[in-house]
């Protein structure tokens, strides 16, 4: 799914996922922060920005990277 800006204008500053049609998520525009995709764990094994669903270390590192960039989540 493309972001609103891309749907409206045809382009945006997000990373354009080359695997969107191969995943169950179907995201086209994604945030990538410090090498971690916002979709993240268990998305697509061939993607350099995804990681194993059971990889707690990378999941924690990705959460920290996104918290630093976008502020801490209310879920904690």
C-alpha positions in Angstrom: 0.0 0.0 0.0 1.4 3.3 -1.0 1.4 6.3 1.3 -1.0 9.2 0.8 1.6 11.4 -0.8 2.6 8.8 -3.3 -1.0 8.1 -4.2 -1.7 11.8 -4.7 1.5 12.8 -6.5 3.1 9.6 -7.8 6.2 9.9 -5.7 7.4 10.3 -2.1 10.5 10.2 0.1 9.7 6.7 1.6 11.8 3.6 0.6 9.9 1.9 -2.2 9.7 -1.8 -1.3 10.7 -4.0 -4.2 9.1 -7.0 -2.6 5.6 -5.6 -1.9 3.9 -8.0 -4.3 5.8 -11.0 -2.7 4.7 -10.3 0.9 1.5 -10.7 2.7 1.8 -7.1 3.9 1.8 -5.5 0.4 3.4 -2.3 1.6 4.9 -0.2 -1.2 6.1 2.8 0.8 7.9 2.0 4.0 10.1 3.8 6.5 13.6 2.4 6.8 15.6 3.6 9.9 19.2 2.6 10.5 18.8 -0.3 8.2 15.5 -1.6 9.7 12.2 -1.6 7.9 9.1 -0.6 9.7 7.4 -3.9 8.6 10.4 -5.7 10.0 10.5 -9.1 11.5 9.3 -12.0 9.4 8.5 -9.9 6.3 10.5 -11.1 3.4 13.7 -13.2 3.8 15.4 -11.7 0.7 15.1 -8.2 1.9 18.2 -6.5 3.5 15.9 -4.5 5.9 13.9 -7.4 7.2 15.0 -9.9 9.9 14.0 -13.3 11.3 10.8 -13.2 13.4 12.5 -14.9 16.3 15.5 -12.6 16.3 14.9 -10.7 19.5 18.2 -8.8 19.3 17.4 -7.3 15.9 13.7 -6.6 16.9 14.9 -4.7 20.0 17.5 -2.8 18.0 14.9 -1.8 15.4 12.4 -0.7 18.1 15.1 1.5 19.6 16.0 3.0 16.3 12.4 3.9 15.5 11.8 5.2 19.1 14.8 7.5 18.7 13.6 8.7 15.3 9.9 9.0 15.9 9.6 9.2 19.7 8.8 6.4 22.2 5.6 4.5 21.6 2.7 4.5 24.0 2.7 0.7 24.1 5.5 0.4 26.7 
